[in-house]
Amino acid sequence: MAHYLDPKSDLVFKRIFGEHKNLCISLLNSMLPLEETQQIVSIEYNPSEIVPDTDALKNSIVDVRCTDNYKRQFIVEMQMYWTKSFTSRVLFNASKVYVNQLKKGKEFQFLTPVYALTFVNEIYEKLPEMQDVYYHHYKIVNIKNTERQIKGLEFVFIELPKFKPQNRAERKLHDLWLRFLTEIQNSTENVAPELLENSDISEAVRYSEISAYNQEELDNYDQWLINTLTAKSVILDAKLEGKAEGKAEGKAEGAKEKEIEIAKNFLKLGISLENIAKGTGLSIKEIENLK
């Protein structure tokens, strides 16, 4: 029985979509609103540059960048946690990629479109009327006539927790990729047959198996788990800051309880005691007592 790593992690996401062009092309064609005659045929990878919100959050952002046969550029990101500044960061990155095309002596009319595809592992659109809407497509349009568009930048945000396929046997590649990203986790032991029936998804599943990685890579994966959970804690702290006041002793107790809760989550994920101790500040003996 195979065991798997989370494909949303830095290690696995980049292995699948940053090293295998056919899988990156498949993902982009299935997720982006491209016309049938404008489907991506080939890509070349570009250097990645991440501009994190804070140092604590830099490990919660994963990106892969590429240019296709039409010279269009694509930024594919996995964002584990949502922050208010995240949309600004996505806009900044896409705009920077668009502007950097204009080398000395190049004319404006030769600039090609930039698409930013972002998977978000949290729900950020919380209005009642948006509770079932997971796919968000933005572009620059005329307010009174949305058919009129200024081409150059387009953004797609996908809220993974909201995605629910209408039919578990659905074979559309769009749904299959989203099922892959949401269903394959550390705890996964059996993969749904309909995922394995598709050659692209089946290949991605193989690259998610623990056996595909050496011990150093697995240690890095454990560190990613620690960093992302720590990032979530940082975000929660920021949200709660100023809302609750208490004595220093009470705050210390709260911090200790949070470390214990994080350690319990790490134990469930099978992270080594040594790495948990590094990530939480608890002693190995304290962690052993949590079992």
Secondary structure as GFF3:
##gff-version 3
##sequence-region A 1 291
A	DSSP	alpha_helix	10	17	.	.	.	ID=ss1
A	DSSP	alpha_helix	21	31	.	.	.	ID=ss2
A	DSSP	three_ten_helix	36	38	.	.	.	ID=ss3
A	DSSP	beta_strand	43	46	.	.	.	ID=ss4
A	DSSP	three_ten_helix	55	60	.	.	.	ID=ss5
A	DSSP	beta_strand	61	68	.	.	.	ID=ss6
A	DSSP	beta_strand	73	79	.	.	.	ID=ss7
A	DSSP	alpha_helix	86	99	.	.	.	ID=ss8
A	DSSP	three_ten_helix	108	110	.	.	.	ID=ss9
A	DSSP	beta_strand	114	120	.	.	.	ID=ss10
A	DSSP	three_ten_helix	128	130	.	.	.	ID=ss11
A	DSSP	beta_strand	135	141	.	.	.	ID=ss12
A	DSSP	beta_strand	149	159	.	.	.	ID=ss13
A	DSSP	three_ten_helix	160	162	.	.	.	ID=ss14
A	DSSP	alpha_helix	173	183	.	.	.	ID=ss15
A	DSSP	alpha_helix	193	196	.	.	.	ID=ss16
A	DSSP	alpha_helix	199	208	.	.	.	ID=ss17
A	DSSP	three_ten_helix	210	212	.	.	.	ID=ss18
A	DSSP	alpha_helix	215	240	.	.	.	ID=ss19
A	DSSP	alpha_helix	248	268	.	.	.	ID=ss20
A	DSSP	alpha_helix	273	280	.	.	.	ID=ss21
A	DSSP	alpha_helix	284	288	.	.	.	ID=ss22
###
